[in-house]
Amino acid sequence: MIDIRRERRAMAGGTFARSSAQTGGASDGRVPSCRAPRPEIAVVIALLIANSLALASLLIMLSSGLALIYGLRDVINFGHGAIYMLGAYLGYTIALVGGFWLALLLVPILLALLGIAFEYLALRPLQRRSHIEVALVTLGLGIILGQIIIYIYGGEARSVDAPKILSGSVTVLHLSYPVYRLFLIVMGLGSCVLLALWLRYTSSGLYVRAVSQDPSVARMMGINADRLSLLVTSLSTAFAGIAGVLAGPYLSVDPGMDVVMIVNCLIIVVIGGTGSIGGAIIAALLFGFVQVAGSVFLPNLAALVPYILLMVVLLIAPGGIGRGRVLN
C-alpha cells in the first residue's frame, strides 16, 4: 500500500493561510494567543479532496494502462510496477542532466519503445498459452527488471526537485496548496479526458473496444488485433513512464515503489472491473480519497482501508464498477 508516513507528510503539504484577525492578532498591542483556532471544516474537506486527487492522478495513469492491456490481451501485466519504477529512475537521471521537462518528454518515448519490445518478445510468443502462464512470465520479467534497477542505482531513495515554475504554492480561499500537486491533478484528469476521447471518437479506439468485447468477431470483421495490441502496449508503458516521472517530486524515487504501486493498481483494476477504463478511473479516484482520508483520520488502520474497500465493492458488485467494459 501507499507508505502511510509518506502520505501523512504529503497531506501536510497543503497548509492553511490565515489573516492576523483569524489567528487571534489584535490591533491594541496585546500579544495574540499561541493556540490557533481549528480550521473550518470546509477547508479541511477541500484539502482532503485536493490531496486525494493528486494521489489518484498517478493511479489513474497506471491503472488505466493496466486495464487497457487486460481488456485487449486478457492478461494482467504484473511487470507494470517495475516499468513505472524504471520510468521514475530514468526521469531522475535525465532530470539531473537536462531538467524535469526533458525527462517528462523523453521517458514516455523510451518506455513506449520498451512496450514494443515487450509486445514482440513476451506477449505475442505467449498469446496461445494460458493466462496464468503469461501472467507468471510478466511477474518474472518485472522482478528481473526491478533487480537490475536496484543493482544500477543502489538501494537508497532518490529525490527529484520540481521545476521552478511549479515550485511554491498558491492560496485560494485561505487554503495554500503546492503548485506541483495542482499540476499533477491537471495531468491526471487530462489523461482521463484524452483516453475517453480516443476510445469513443477515433477508429483505433473503436477497434480497441470491439476487440475487448469479442476478439473473434472483431477479427472476422477485419480488425488486426496484433496491431492494436502493439499500440495499446506501447501506450500503457508510456503512461507508466509519465507516472514515474511525475512521482519523483511528489513521492520520491525508491527501490520499493514498484511493489507498492502494482498492489494498488491491482486493487483499483479489480474494483473498477478488469478491463474497464472508466471503472479504473472511478476506482482510482475512490481509492485515492479512501487512502488519504484513512492515513489522516485512521493512521493505525490506514493500510487496511483499501482492502476493506475492495471487499465492500466486490460484495455489492462482483464484476466491479465497470463490469469489464473498456469504456463504460
Backbone bond lengths (Angstrom), bond angles and torsions (degrees), N, CA, C in turn:
res aa  C-N    CA-C-N  psi(-1)  N-CA   C-N-CA  omega(-1)  CA-C   N-CA-C  phi
1 M - - - 1.458 - - 1.527 109.59 -
2 I 1.343 115.83 170.66 1.453 119.86 176.47 1.520 109.42 -61.28
3 D 1.344 117.29 135.82 1.452 122.07 179.19 1.516 109.78 -56.85
4 I 1.344 117.17 118.95 1.463 120.79 -174.81 1.518 111.22 -64.50
5 R 1.345 116.97 -42.66 1.458 118.05 -179.67 1.510 111.48 -64.77
6 R 1.328 116.17 -39.19 1.455 119.66 178.46 1.518 111.20 -64.32
7 E 1.343 116.04 -42.44 1.462 119.12 -178.39 1.524 111.53 -69.50
8 R 1.340 117.18 -33.65 1.459 118.73 176.61 1.530 110.42 -66.66
9 R 1.351 116.25 -36.09 1.461 118.33 174.06 1.516 110.32 -65.96
10 A 1.352 116.22 -37.84 1.464 119.31 178.53 1.515 110.86 -64.79
11 M 1.333 115.81 -38.29 1.461 120.05 178.90 1.517 110.79 -63.13
12 A 1.315 116.08 -32.86 1.457 119.79 179.83 1.516 112.36 -76.25
13 G 1.348 116.74 -7.18 1.457 119.98 -179.64 1.501 113.30 -65.63
14 G 1.329 118.44 -29.84 1.448 120.83 176.41 1.515 108.36 -87.73
15 T 1.293 118.72 121.55 1.456 122.82 -175.63 1.499 109.77 -115.50
16 F 1.309 115.12 160.45 1.445 121.06 -177.25 1.516 109.91 -99.71
17 A 1.313 116.95 129.00 1.454 121.86 178.06 1.521 108.02 -101.38
18 R 1.314 115.82 127.42 1.457 119.96 -178.01 1.522 109.29 -128.29
19 S 1.287 116.42 148.15 1.453 121.70 174.58 1.516 108.92 -78.00
20 S 1.334 115.61 168.81 1.462 119.10 -179.26 1.512 111.42 -62.94
21 A 1.320 116.90 -30.68 1.458 119.40 178.75 1.519 110.65 -68.35
22 Q 1.340 115.95 -36.80 1.457 119.36 -179.04 1.522 111.42 -71.98
23 T 1.331 117.49 -30.33 1.452 120.11 -177.57 1.512 112.65 -90.56
24 G 1.301 117.43 9.22 1.452 119.82 175.76 1.508 113.71 95.26
25 G 1.342 119.42 4.96 1.460 122.14 179.66 1.504 110.36 -64.76
26 A 1.328 117.32 144.60 1.456 122.17 -179.68 1.508 109.44 -126.39
27 S 1.319 116.79 152.31 1.457 122.11 -178.25 1.508 112.92 -89.77
28 D 1.355 118.17 -1.71 1.457 119.32 -176.47 1.520 111.84 -98.75
29 G 1.344 118.14 14.88 1.450 120.83 175.23 1.514 114.12 88.04
30 R 1.327 120.02 -4.18 1.456 120.81 179.14 1.525 110.44 -72.04
31 V 1.328 115.84 147.54 1.456 120.79 178.90 1.523 108.69 -72.87
32 P 1.322 117.94 127.81 1.466 119.39 -178.89 1.517 111.34 -69.11
33 S 1.310 115.16 157.60 1.459 120.65 179.20 1.520 110.53 -67.14
34 C 1.344 116.62 142.16 1.471 121.11 179.16 1.515 111.54 -73.47
35 R 1.312 117.88 -19.77 1.458 120.89 -178.00 1.512 110.02 -88.40
36 A 1.333 116.77 114.19 1.462 121.33 -179.63 1.518 109.82 -80.78
37 P 1.314 116.94 145.06 1.458 119.81 178.44 1.518 111.12 -68.07
38 R 1.317 115.73 154.42 1.454 120.64 177.81 1.522 110.07 -66.57
39 P 1.344 117.55 139.11 1.462 119.51 179.70 1.518 110.46 -66.52
40 E 1.300 114.67 155.17 1.451 120.17 179.07 1.521 109.91 -62.89
41 I 1.303 115.50 146.47 1.451 120.97 -177.12 1.527 111.52 -61.81
42 A 1.339 117.13 -32.32 1.464 120.06 179.49 1.520 111.16 -65.01
43 V 1.335 117.03 -36.45 1.460 120.63 179.20 1.522 110.38 -70.12
44 V 1.322 116.45 -39.33 1.465 120.56 177.45 1.525 110.38 -62.03
45 I 1.319 117.05 -43.55 1.467 121.01 179.87 1.524 110.51 -65.05
46 A 1.345 116.17 -41.24 1.464 119.60 178.84 1.527 111.13 -61.91
47 L 1.327 116.69 -41.52 1.459 120.90 178.29 1.523 111.18 -65.73
48 L 1.317 116.42 -40.02 1.460 120.76 178.83 1.525 111.20 -63.64
49 I 1.318 116.48 -43.82 1.460 121.15 179.91 1.530 110.75 -65.39
50 A 1.349 116.50 -41.99 1.463 120.24 -179.27 1.527 111.03 -63.00
51 N 1.327 117.50 -45.15 1.462 120.39 178.76 1.528 111.41 -66.92
52 S 1.319 116.83 -34.14 1.466 120.35 176.85 1.519 110.88 -64.96
53 L 1.328 116.76 -41.57 1.461 120.47 178.79 1.520 111.42 -66.26
54 A 1.329 117.44 -36.58 1.460 120.37 178.97 1.525 110.76 -63.58
55 L 1.324 116.65 -45.75 1.464 120.10 177.73 1.522 110.90 -67.19
56 A 1.322 116.94 -41.68 1.469 120.40 -178.75 1.522 111.80 -65.25
57 S 1.331 117.93 -27.14 1.462 120.39 -179.29 1.526 111.28 -61.78
58 L 1.341 116.59 -44.14 1.460 119.73 175.87 1.524 111.04 -63.94
59 L 1.318 115.94 -43.86 1.462 120.36 -177.31 1.525 111.44 -65.83
60 I 1.320 117.53 -33.90 1.464 121.18 179.10 1.521 110.21 -62.89
61 M 1.341 116.20 -47.87 1.461 119.65 -177.84 1.524 111.71 -63.82
62 L 1.320 117.04 -36.83 1.457 120.32 -179.64 1.525 112.45 -77.40
63 S 1.308 116.91 -48.56 1.468 119.73 -175.15 1.525 112.26 -71.00
64 S 1.324 118.38 -31.27 1.462 119.62 178.12 1.525 110.76 -67.64
65 G 1.341 117.18 -38.26 1.459 119.64 175.42 1.515 112.00 -65.24
66 L 1.324 116.01 -39.88 1.464 120.77 177.42 1.525 110.95 -63.93
67 A 1.340 116.32 -41.04 1.465 120.55 179.64 1.526 111.46 -68.87
68 L 1.331 117.28 -33.71 1.463 120.26 178.54 1.524 111.14 -62.52
69 I 1.332 116.78 -47.33 1.461 120.05 179.87 1.524 110.48 -62.79
70 Y 1.333 116.93 -42.22 1.459 119.10 179.16 1.527 110.93 -64.06
71 G 1.341 116.64 -41.80 1.455 119.39 -179.02 1.515 112.98 -62.59
72 L 1.342 116.65 -30.54 1.460 119.41 -177.03 1.525 112.32 -95.26
73 R 1.334 116.53 -42.96 1.463 120.97 -176.51 1.523 113.15 -99.91
74 D 1.322 117.49 -11.65 1.460 122.11 -178.61 1.530 111.22 61.83
75 V 1.345 116.16 35.06 1.454 122.17 -178.36 1.527 108.28 -137.60
76 I 1.336 116.01 134.90 1.459 120.88 173.90 1.524 108.43 -84.47
77 N 1.318 116.75 124.74 1.460 122.23 179.29 1.530 108.88 -87.61
78 F 1.332 116.94 97.61 1.452 121.38 -179.36 1.526 112.23 -73.67
79 G 1.310 117.53 -9.37 1.457 120.61 176.22 1.516 113.44 -87.47
80 H 1.332 116.88 4.31 1.465 120.61 -176.27 1.535 111.48 -63.14
81 G 1.332 117.06 -36.29 1.452 120.05 179.17 1.518 112.18 -65.43
82 A 1.335 117.23 -38.22 1.466 120.74 178.16 1.528 110.92 -67.39
83 I 1.325 117.36 -35.85 1.464 120.44 176.74 1.526 110.20 -65.30
84 Y 1.320 116.09 -39.91 1.470 121.20 175.18 1.532 110.75 -61.01
85 M 1.328 117.33 -44.03 1.462 120.37 178.53 1.522 111.08 -65.26
86 L 1.329 117.26 -39.00 1.462 120.35 176.31 1.526 110.62 -60.48
87 G 1.336 116.54 -42.25 1.456 119.76 176.95 1.512 112.19 -61.11
88 A 1.336 116.99 -39.18 1.466 120.69 179.60 1.521 111.34 -65.64
89 Y 1.336 117.11 -44.51 1.467 119.79 -179.17 1.522 111.87 -71.83
90 L 1.332 117.70 -37.10 1.466 119.52 174.26 1.522 110.47 -63.81
91 G 1.330 116.48 -40.29 1.460 119.76 176.70 1.515 111.97 -61.94
92 Y 1.329 115.92 -40.66 1.468 120.69 177.22 1.529 110.65 -60.89
93 T 1.342 117.48 -44.95 1.462 121.64 -178.18 1.523 111.52 -66.48
94 I 1.326 116.70 -47.47 1.466 120.14 -178.37 1.519 110.64 -67.61
95 A 1.345 117.59 -35.45 1.460 120.51 179.37 1.524 111.40 -64.67
96 L 1.327 117.52 -32.80 1.464 119.90 177.31 1.526 111.55 -64.45
97 V 1.334 116.55 -31.78 1.461 121.11 -175.60 1.521 111.90 -93.36
98 G 1.332 116.07 -50.94 1.461 119.39 -172.46 1.511 115.54 -117.87
99 G 1.328 118.40 -0.35 1.448 120.57 177.99 1.521 113.21 99.57
100 F 1.323 115.34 168.37 1.465 122.52 -175.34 1.521 112.05 -63.80
101 W 1.324 118.13 -42.55 1.457 120.66 -174.59 1.522 111.56 -67.26
102 L 1.329 117.22 -36.63 1.458 119.57 176.18 1.527 110.53 -65.20
103 A 1.338 116.28 -38.73 1.465 120.18 177.19 1.522 110.93 -63.51
104 L 1.331 116.95 -42.23 1.460 120.73 -179.68 1.524 111.62 -65.48
105 L 1.331 117.19 -24.89 1.460 121.29 178.77 1.530 111.87 -85.39
106 L 1.331 117.14 -43.90 1.465 120.35 -171.95 1.523 113.69 -82.18
107 V 1.326 117.40 -37.70 1.466 119.89 -174.04 1.536 111.88 -60.58
108 P 1.334 120.74 -46.40 1.474 118.66 177.64 1.519 113.25 -59.47
109 I 1.327 117.37 -35.82 1.461 120.32 178.70 1.528 110.66 -66.29
110 L 1.340 115.85 -45.21 1.464 119.94 179.62 1.528 111.41 -63.17
111 L 1.318 116.73 -41.08 1.463 118.93 -178.69 1.523 112.03 -76.48
112 A 1.327 117.96 -25.33 1.464 119.38 171.91 1.528 109.99 -64.18
113 L 1.343 116.75 -38.77 1.467 120.28 174.65 1.525 111.10 -64.59
114 L 1.333 116.42 -38.18 1.464 119.98 175.04 1.528 110.55 -62.63
115 G 1.328 116.69 -38.09 1.457 120.42 177.54 1.522 112.17 -63.08
116 I 1.330 116.59 -37.72 1.472 120.05 176.91 1.528 110.42 -63.85
117 A 1.349 115.75 -43.29 1.467 119.18 177.41 1.526 111.24 -64.16
118 F 1.323 116.65 -39.29 1.467 121.43 178.50 1.527 110.87 -63.12
119 E 1.319 116.81 -38.08 1.460 121.12 178.79 1.527 111.23 -64.95
120 Y 1.341 116.73 -46.78 1.459 120.30 -175.61 1.532 112.80 -75.87
121 L 1.335 117.05 -33.33 1.462 120.04 -173.35 1.522 113.69 -92.94
122 A 1.342 117.39 -22.43 1.464 119.60 -175.09 1.521 113.24 -121.96
123 L 1.328 117.80 -53.46 1.455 119.53 -172.07 1.524 113.17 -72.72
124 R 1.320 117.58 -47.69 1.474 119.00 -177.87 1.524 113.43 -67.30
125 P 1.342 120.07 -45.03 1.467 118.24 178.18 1.526 113.67 -62.39
126 L 1.345 116.77 -22.87 1.462 120.45 -175.76 1.527 113.12 -107.93
127 Q 1.339 117.68 11.79 1.457 118.75 -172.46 1.531 113.17 -68.81
128 R 1.322 117.84 -18.68 1.465 120.81 177.14 1.527 112.62 -95.42
129 R 1.312 116.80 0.06 1.456 120.63 177.62 1.525 109.67 -86.98
130 S 1.328 116.00 169.35 1.464 120.06 -178.49 1.528 110.51 -69.31
131 H 1.348 115.41 158.83 1.457 120.48 -177.94 1.527 111.78 -61.89
132 I 1.314 116.64 -38.49 1.461 119.50 -177.65 1.521 110.38 -67.86
133 E 1.326 118.39 -34.60 1.463 121.02 178.44 1.523 110.78 -66.44
134 V 1.325 116.87 -44.02 1.462 119.98 179.22 1.529 110.55 -66.08
135 A 1.335 116.28 -40.02 1.461 119.90 178.92 1.528 111.03 -62.57
136 L 1.330 117.13 -40.62 1.458 120.40 178.88 1.526 111.34 -66.77
137 V 1.325 117.02 -34.81 1.468 120.03 176.63 1.530 110.14 -65.08
138 T 1.331 116.69 -44.44 1.467 118.88 178.34 1.526 111.26 -64.24
139 L 1.322 116.72 -35.89 1.465 119.96 176.15 1.526 111.09 -62.97
140 G 1.334 116.34 -45.29 1.456 119.80 178.90 1.519 112.52 -63.70
141 L 1.332 116.63 -42.39 1.461 119.89 177.92 1.529 111.18 -63.13
142 G 1.334 116.42 -37.41 1.457 119.71 178.00 1.519 112.21 -65.36
143 I 1.331 116.10 -41.13 1.471 119.74 178.48 1.529 110.26 -64.28
144 I 1.329 117.10 -43.67 1.465 120.65 179.41 1.521 110.84 -62.00
145 L 1.339 116.49 -45.83 1.461 120.08 179.94 1.521 111.16 -62.41
146 G 1.331 116.79 -41.80 1.459 120.19 179.13 1.520 112.00 -62.59
147 Q 1.335 117.36 -41.17 1.457 120.50 179.41 1.520 111.90 -68.42
148 I 1.323 117.15 -34.93 1.468 120.05 176.25 1.524 110.37 -63.80
149 I 1.325 116.44 -42.14 1.466 120.52 179.28 1.527 110.58 -62.91
150 I 1.335 116.80 -43.91 1.464 120.78 179.49 1.531 110.35 -64.56
151 Y 1.338 117.00 -38.19 1.460 120.28 179.00 1.530 111.12 -63.75
152 I 1.323 116.98 -37.95 1.466 120.55 -177.55 1.525 111.58 -77.23
153 Y 1.325 116.95 -44.99 1.463 120.29 -172.06 1.527 113.54 -98.37
154 G 1.327 117.67 -12.48 1.454 119.33 -177.99 1.524 111.69 87.88
155 G 1.309 115.39 178.89 1.455 120.30 -174.64 1.511 115.27 -95.92
156 E 1.325 118.56 0.35 1.459 119.28 -178.02 1.525 110.96 -88.63
157 A 1.326 114.78 154.41 1.463 120.89 179.04 1.532 110.25 -75.89
158 R 1.296 116.23 149.27 1.473 122.81 178.17 1.523 108.53 -118.92
159 S 1.316 115.35 151.71 1.468 120.58 178.66 1.516 109.57 -118.91
160 V 1.308 115.34 145.34 1.464 122.58 179.39 1.520 107.71 -122.54
161 D 1.321 116.64 130.57 1.465 121.13 179.12 1.523 110.10 -83.88
162 A 1.305 115.65 139.38 1.462 120.48 174.51 1.528 109.18 -70.11
163 P 1.323 118.44 149.45 1.475 119.74 177.65 1.524 111.05 -61.75
164 K 1.329 115.54 156.20 1.461 120.23 -174.45 1.526 112.31 -58.59
165 I 1.323 116.14 -37.32 1.459 118.90 -177.78 1.523 111.68 -66.23
166 L 1.341 117.11 -22.43 1.463 121.18 -179.57 1.524 112.32 -105.84
167 S 1.331 117.51 6.44 1.460 120.13 177.90 1.523 109.90 -84.91
168 G 1.294 116.81 167.28 1.456 120.70 -178.61 1.510 112.00 82.93
169 S 1.312 115.38 -165.12 1.463 121.11 -177.12 1.518 109.65 -145.46
170 V 1.309 115.19 163.47 1.457 122.02 175.79 1.524 107.94 -120.25
171 T 1.319 115.95 152.20 1.461 121.16 -178.70 1.518 109.60 -116.42
172 V 1.326 115.01 122.54 1.465 121.72 177.81 1.521 107.89 -131.51
173 L 1.327 116.62 120.73 1.464 122.01 178.67 1.533 111.21 53.23
174 H 1.326 115.55 49.75 1.467 123.08 177.34 1.527 113.60 66.69
175 L 1.309 117.84 14.04 1.455 121.92 177.13 1.518 109.24 -114.22
176 S 1.326 116.48 116.01 1.461 122.08 178.18 1.517 108.70 -95.40
177 Y 1.330 115.97 125.95 1.459 120.24 -173.61 1.528 109.83 -137.54
178 P 1.361 117.71 140.13 1.469 120.32 -177.91 1.523 112.49 -61.34
179 V 1.326 115.26 137.57 1.466 120.74 -179.61 1.531 110.35 -65.21
180 Y 1.343 116.96 -36.47 1.463 118.99 -177.09 1.523 111.40 -62.55
181 R 1.327 117.03 -37.56 1.470 118.37 179.52 1.526 111.06 -69.32
182 L 1.310 117.20 -33.25 1.462 119.42 173.98 1.530 110.48 -63.84
183 F 1.321 116.22 -40.36 1.463 120.56 176.36 1.528 110.49 -62.67
184 L 1.328 116.38 -39.72 1.464 121.27 178.03 1.527 110.62 -62.28
185 I 1.322 116.66 -41.67 1.468 120.63 178.85 1.524 110.59 -64.12
186 V 1.324 117.05 -42.97 1.465 120.69 179.19 1.530 110.54 -62.07
187 M 1.334 116.52 -41.81 1.470 119.68 179.23 1.528 111.18 -64.36
188 G 1.330 117.17 -42.45 1.453 119.87 -179.52 1.516 113.01 -66.13
189 L 1.329 116.50 -48.47 1.458 119.40 179.69 1.523 111.50 -68.78
190 G 1.341 116.30 -33.00 1.461 119.30 176.56 1.519 111.79 -64.31
191 S 1.341 116.72 -38.22 1.465 119.45 177.71 1.528 111.14 -65.15
192 C 1.343 116.69 -33.96 1.474 120.27 175.83 1.521 110.71 -60.97
193 V 1.318 115.64 -46.97 1.465 120.47 -177.72 1.524 110.49 -64.38
194 L 1.334 117.02 -44.69 1.463 120.24 -178.52 1.518 111.61 -64.41
195 L 1.334 116.99 -41.41 1.464 119.89 178.09 1.522 111.65 -63.24
196 A 1.327 115.77 -43.85 1.466 119.59 -179.68 1.526 111.27 -63.42
197 L 1.343 116.72 -42.92 1.460 120.17 179.01 1.523 111.02 -64.83
198 W 1.331 116.75 -41.10 1.469 120.05 -179.89 1.520 111.17 -64.17
199 L 1.322 117.37 -46.79 1.457 120.44 -176.42 1.524 112.65 -69.86
200 R 1.306 117.05 -28.75 1.466 119.29 -174.09 1.523 113.64 -95.65
201 Y 1.346 117.57 -30.80 1.458 118.62 -169.04 1.529 114.48 -119.60
202 T 1.324 119.35 4.27 1.461 120.62 176.38 1.520 109.80 -115.88
203 S 1.336 114.75 156.87 1.470 118.98 -178.93 1.524 110.98 -67.49
204 S 1.336 117.71 -39.72 1.462 119.23 179.08 1.527 111.20 -65.66
205 G 1.327 117.04 -37.73 1.458 119.84 176.09 1.515 111.98 -65.03
206 L 1.330 116.27 -38.46 1.469 120.42 176.73 1.522 110.68 -63.74
207 Y 1.339 116.59 -39.80 1.464 119.79 178.92 1.532 110.83 -66.16
208 V 1.337 116.79 -38.79 1.468 119.70 177.89 1.518 110.40 -61.47
209 R 1.318 117.03 -42.95 1.462 120.39 178.55 1.524 110.90 -65.18
210 A 1.329 116.45 -38.11 1.469 119.66 -179.43 1.526 111.03 -66.61
211 V 1.333 117.25 -44.78 1.462 120.29 -179.24 1.518 110.68 -65.66
212 S 1.332 117.06 -37.82 1.464 119.78 -179.97 1.527 111.77 -66.86
213 Q 1.335 116.90 -29.39 1.458 120.20 179.64 1.525 111.64 -77.83
214 D 1.333 117.09 -47.72 1.472 120.68 -177.99 1.527 108.46 -154.36
215 P 1.345 117.87 94.20 1.469 120.28 -175.70 1.525 113.54 -59.99
216 S 1.334 118.19 -40.17 1.460 120.20 -176.25 1.523 111.46 -65.89
217 V 1.329 117.47 -44.13 1.465 120.51 178.45 1.524 110.66 -65.79
218 A 1.339 116.47 -39.07 1.462 119.83 179.22 1.529 110.93 -62.53
219 R 1.316 117.62 -40.30 1.468 120.47 177.76 1.531 110.60 -66.52
220 M 1.335 117.84 -37.19 1.463 120.64 177.30 1.517 111.48 -63.72
221 M 1.334 116.72 -28.04 1.467 120.81 178.47 1.525 112.56 -84.59
222 G 1.343 116.87 3.14 1.464 120.45 175.25 1.504 115.07 93.34
223 I 1.318 118.40 13.05 1.459 121.16 179.82 1.524 109.19 -83.32
224 N 1.325 116.54 129.17 1.460 122.52 179.88 1.525 108.59 -84.91
225 A 1.332 116.45 98.54 1.456 121.20 -175.98 1.521 111.53 -68.48
226 D 1.327 118.25 -33.25 1.465 120.28 -179.90 1.518 111.20 -66.70
227 R 1.315 117.10 -39.82 1.462 119.88 178.04 1.523 111.03 -65.95
228 L 1.331 116.29 -39.20 1.459 119.98 176.91 1.523 111.00 -65.45
229 S 1.333 116.35 -39.44 1.453 120.01 179.43 1.516 111.02 -62.67
230 L 1.334 117.29 -38.06 1.461 120.75 177.14 1.523 110.74 -62.63
231 L 1.333 116.73 -42.30 1.458 121.08 178.37 1.516 111.54 -64.70
232 V 1.331 116.36 -45.99 1.463 120.55 -176.72 1.525 111.40 -67.30
233 T 1.340 117.51 -40.82 1.460 120.49 -179.38 1.516 111.51 -65.09
234 S 1.331 117.01 -44.00 1.468 119.54 178.19 1.521 111.16 -66.44
235 L 1.336 117.13 -36.50 1.464 120.08 177.49 1.525 110.66 -66.44
236 S 1.321 116.81 -39.54 1.464 120.84 -179.91 1.522 111.39 -64.29
237 T 1.328 117.52 -45.89 1.467 119.90 179.51 1.525 111.64 -69.03
238 A 1.331 117.21 -31.73 1.471 119.55 176.24 1.521 110.50 -65.15
239 F 1.332 117.16 -42.05 1.466 120.59 176.57 1.531 110.97 -62.00
240 A 1.341 116.46 -39.18 1.458 119.62 177.21 1.518 110.63 -63.37
241 G 1.333 116.79 -37.35 1.462 119.82 176.87 1.515 112.79 -65.33
242 I 1.323 116.58 -42.62 1.468 119.97 177.27 1.517 110.43 -61.30
243 A 1.334 116.31 -44.67 1.467 120.00 179.16 1.524 111.16 -62.33
244 G 1.336 117.23 -38.65 1.457 120.04 178.82 1.512 112.66 -63.91
245 V 1.326 116.97 -42.93 1.464 120.42 178.58 1.528 110.45 -65.22
246 L 1.323 116.66 -43.42 1.462 120.28 -179.19 1.523 112.23 -67.75
247 A 1.334 117.37 -27.27 1.461 120.03 -178.66 1.518 112.45 -73.03
248 G 1.343 117.84 -22.37 1.457 120.67 -176.65 1.518 114.02 -55.50
249 P 1.330 119.59 -58.35 1.472 119.78 179.79 1.532 113.53 -72.96
250 Y 1.322 117.61 -14.35 1.466 120.81 -175.20 1.531 112.45 -93.88
251 L 1.331 117.18 -49.72 1.456 121.08 -175.42 1.522 113.52 -111.85
252 S 1.306 118.93 -21.88 1.463 127.41 -172.82 1.524 109.22 92.93
253 V 1.324 115.68 167.41 1.460 123.01 -177.22 1.526 107.42 -114.11
254 D 1.326 116.91 118.19 1.463 120.19 -177.87 1.519 110.13 -144.61
255 P 1.340 118.02 160.24 1.469 121.05 -173.34 1.526 115.10 -64.30
256 G 1.325 119.60 -21.79 1.454 120.54 -177.82 1.510 115.11 -93.87
257 M 1.324 117.02 6.20 1.460 119.52 -174.16 1.524 112.34 -70.03
258 D 1.328 118.64 -22.82 1.464 119.90 -179.90 1.516 111.75 -70.23
259 V 1.337 116.17 -43.66 1.470 119.87 -179.17 1.522 110.53 -67.48
260 V 1.334 116.12 -42.87 1.462 120.50 179.99 1.528 110.57 -58.82
261 M 1.322 116.30 -46.69 1.458 119.19 -173.42 1.521 112.66 -75.97
262 I 1.334 118.70 -35.12 1.462 118.85 -179.60 1.526 110.37 -68.12
263 V 1.346 117.64 -35.41 1.468 119.78 176.69 1.525 110.03 -64.26
264 N 1.339 116.49 -45.03 1.461 119.71 178.48 1.527 111.69 -61.36
265 C 1.334 116.30 -42.87 1.467 119.79 -178.50 1.525 111.97 -67.20
266 L 1.325 117.68 -36.80 1.459 120.12 177.61 1.522 110.91 -64.23
267 I 1.326 116.58 -40.95 1.468 119.58 176.53 1.517 110.44 -61.53
268 I 1.332 116.35 -42.97 1.466 120.85 -178.53 1.525 111.09 -65.82
269 V 1.329 116.91 -43.30 1.463 120.43 -179.17 1.528 110.82 -63.52
270 V 1.332 116.97 -40.09 1.466 120.03 178.69 1.520 110.81 -68.16
271 I 1.335 117.47 -43.25 1.460 120.25 178.02 1.527 110.82 -62.61
272 G 1.340 116.09 -42.51 1.459 119.60 -178.52 1.511 113.96 -73.40
273 G 1.324 117.68 -17.47 1.460 120.37 -174.60 1.505 108.43 101.10
274 T 1.333 117.96 111.00 1.459 121.38 -173.38 1.526 111.24 -54.52
275 G 1.327 115.38 123.84 1.455 120.74 -179.50 1.514 114.45 94.16
276 S 1.310 119.02 -3.45 1.460 121.72 -177.05 1.527 110.50 -99.63
277 I 1.332 116.52 120.14 1.465 120.53 178.10 1.519 110.17 -72.95
278 G 1.322 116.81 -46.69 1.461 119.88 179.62 1.519 111.58 -61.07
279 G 1.333 116.50 -42.09 1.454 119.79 177.73 1.510 112.21 -64.63
280 A 1.349 117.38 -38.48 1.463 121.00 179.18 1.524 110.75 -65.10
281 I 1.323 117.77 -38.15 1.466 120.70 178.99 1.524 110.89 -65.47
282 I 1.338 116.07 -46.80 1.464 119.65 178.75 1.525 110.79 -63.51
283 A 1.338 115.89 -42.01 1.470 119.84 179.95 1.520 111.18 -65.19
284 A 1.335 118.23 -36.75 1.468 120.95 178.33 1.524 111.06 -65.36
285 L 1.324 116.88 -41.20 1.466 119.90 177.01 1.525 110.80 -63.40
286 L 1.328 116.26 -43.77 1.461 120.54 179.00 1.525 111.17 -65.76
287 F 1.332 116.50 -41.95 1.457 121.31 179.28 1.532 110.87 -62.88
288 G 1.335 116.75 -44.19 1.458 119.91 179.70 1.514 112.31 -60.27
289 F 1.327 116.95 -42.91 1.465 119.95 179.80 1.525 111.17 -65.69
290 V 1.336 116.55 -45.46 1.464 120.62 -179.23 1.523 111.01 -64.00
291 Q 1.341 117.17 -40.98 1.459 120.76 -178.76 1.526 111.45 -65.58
292 V 1.326 117.00 -46.88 1.467 120.50 -178.96 1.524 110.84 -67.97
293 A 1.328 117.09 -45.01 1.463 120.02 179.69 1.523 110.71 -62.93
294 G 1.342 117.00 -40.58 1.452 119.70 179.40 1.510 112.41 -65.68
295 S 1.348 117.45 -39.58 1.463 120.17 -179.86 1.515 112.43 -68.23
296 V 1.333 117.41 -22.66 1.465 120.70 -179.49 1.528 111.13 -91.68
297 F 1.315 116.94 -47.94 1.466 120.31 -172.68 1.531 113.22 -94.13
298 L 1.344 117.07 -26.90 1.462 120.63 179.95 1.527 109.25 -131.41
299 P 1.321 118.47 64.12 1.469 120.02 -173.69 1.516 113.68 -60.35
300 N 1.321 118.09 -31.17 1.467 120.44 -178.98 1.525 113.08 -76.00
301 L 1.322 116.31 -20.61 1.465 120.72 -178.04 1.523 112.18 -115.63
302 A 1.335 116.96 6.42 1.462 119.83 -173.12 1.525 112.46 -61.79
303 A 1.328 117.39 -33.09 1.459 119.69 -179.24 1.527 112.30 -66.79
304 L 1.328 116.94 -22.93 1.464 120.53 -178.49 1.521 112.61 -91.68
305 V 1.324 117.27 -18.10 1.465 120.37 -173.32 1.529 112.58 -59.54
306 P 1.360 120.97 -46.02 1.473 119.15 178.81 1.516 113.34 -61.24
307 Y 1.332 117.95 -34.79 1.468 120.03 178.57 1.526 111.03 -69.98
308 I 1.322 115.52 -35.83 1.465 118.70 174.87 1.524 110.16 -64.06
309 L 1.332 116.18 -42.01 1.463 120.31 176.27 1.521 110.60 -59.47
310 L 1.328 116.94 -42.86 1.463 121.22 179.20 1.521 111.02 -59.63
311 M 1.312 117.44 -46.55 1.466 120.46 -179.16 1.520 111.86 -65.01
312 V 1.328 117.14 -41.39 1.461 120.53 -179.54 1.524 110.96 -63.39
313 V 1.333 116.84 -46.09 1.465 120.16 -179.10 1.520 111.19 -63.75
314 L 1.337 117.73 -42.74 1.462 120.09 -178.69 1.519 112.30 -69.50
315 L 1.338 116.90 -28.85 1.462 118.75 175.46 1.521 110.83 -69.77
316 I 1.320 116.98 -36.17 1.467 121.15 -179.47 1.523 111.08 -81.00
317 A 1.346 116.22 -46.49 1.470 121.39 -178.26 1.522 108.54 -131.61
318 P 1.338 118.63 89.75 1.478 121.16 -176.31 1.524 113.59 -58.16
319 G 1.334 118.06 -27.85 1.457 120.81 178.88 1.502 114.17 -85.19
320 G 1.331 117.79 0.92 1.456 121.02 -177.65 1.516 112.03 87.46
321 I 1.315 115.20 174.11 1.466 120.45 -177.10 1.519 111.32 -65.49
322 G 1.350 117.00 -45.65 1.466 120.37 -175.56 1.503 114.59 -88.63
323 R 1.340 117.78 -6.15 1.469 122.20 176.96 1.516 113.15 56.86
324 G 1.346 116.09 32.95 1.453 120.61 172.05 1.514 116.08 81.64
325 R 1.313 119.85 -0.08 1.449 120.64 -179.92 1.526 110.02 -86.37
326 V 1.343 117.58 142.49 1.456 121.45 -176.33 1.519 111.37 -59.93
327 L 1.313 117.52 -47.90 1.462 120.50 177.99 1.511 107.80 -129.99
328 N 1.332 115.71 110.46 1.468 119.75 -175.53 1.515 109.15 -111.63
